[in-house]
Amino acid sequence: MIRTSRFGVMQEIRERFANRAVSPEEVSQETLYALIEAASFAPSCFNEQPWRFLIAQGERKAALLRTLTPLNQEWAGSAPVLILTLAKKTFTQGGKDNYWHLSDTGCATGFLMLEAQRRGLTAHPMGGFSREQAREAFNVPDDYSIVHVMAVGRPGDIGKLSPRDQERNHPMPRKALEDLLL
Ligand SMILES: Cc1cc2nc3c(=O)[nH]c(=O)nc-3n(C[C@H](O)[C@H](O)[C@H](O)COP(=O)(O)O)c2cc1C
C-alpha cells in the first residue's frame, strides 16, 4: 500500500510507514553507516549535531530488546538491528541548554528513515520502552536525552506477525491539510 499525494510528494515519503514485519536477514555495516551518514546531513541549531546513535547488534541488541514493552518485543525482536537514539541536551560551546536538541534529532532520524526507505529497508521508531532501563544498560550520561529505539531491517513476512499487528501493518491515515493550517 502506498499513500497518494495531492501535490506530488517524493516517493520515499509516500512509501514509508511504520512497518512491523521485519526480516531477520542481516544488514551490512556499510548500509548502516549510510543511514547514519544520512542522519548526519540534517540541519541543527548552531550546527550542534546533537544526535547520537548506538547501533545494537548481537548482545547489545538483546540488552536493548529487553527494555522494550512486551508488544514491541513481539515484532521488533526479529529485526537484525536496533538503534538507540540519543540527543545531547546542552550546547558544546558555552554549555547552555539546547532547547532544539530533540527537534534536531527528530529531523536527523527522519533523514535516516527516508534513506532506509530508498534502500528498500524499514526503520521504525519506538517510544514504547523503558528509558531508565536503556540509560542504565548502556551507561548513558545525564547530559543526553534518550529519544527512541529504532528497529531496522528489510521488510519481512507479515504472516509472522500477531493478528493485531497484521491488522495494523499499513500506512496510518493522516489529518487533512486544512486541519494543519492555522
Ligand atoms: C516517537 C515515536 C514513537 C513510536 N512508538 C511506537 C511504538 O512504541 N511501537 C510501535 O509499534 N510504533 C511506534 N511508533 C510508530 C507510530 O505508531 C506510527 O508512526 C504512527 O502510527 C503513524 O503511522 P505510519 O508511520 O505508518 O504512518 C512510534 C513513532 C514515533 C515517531
The ligand as an ORCA input file, in Angstrom:
! r2SCAN-3c Opt
* xyz 0 1
  C       8.387      8.825     18.596
  C       7.626      7.650     18.058
  C       7.297      6.609     18.892
  C       6.631      5.472     18.393
  N       6.430      4.405     19.214
  C       5.993      3.260     18.688
  C       5.963      2.075     19.483
  O       6.350      2.061     20.653
  N       5.524      0.933     18.897
  C       5.114      0.886     17.595
  O       4.756     -0.201     17.132
  N       5.124      2.009     16.819
  C       5.568      3.178     17.327
  N       5.629      4.297     16.549
  C       5.077      4.295     15.168
  C       3.795      5.118     15.106
  O       2.754      4.429     15.758
  C       3.446      5.395     13.643
  O       4.495      6.126     13.042
  C       2.139      6.196     13.546
  O       1.052      5.434     13.992
  C       1.868      6.630     12.118
  O       1.868      5.510     11.277
  P       2.756      5.477      9.949
  O       4.183      5.796     10.369
  O       2.632      4.086      9.431
  O       2.218      6.495      9.034
  C       6.250      5.427     17.024
  C       6.578      6.503     16.191
  C       7.255      7.589     16.678
  C       7.630      8.699     15.737
*
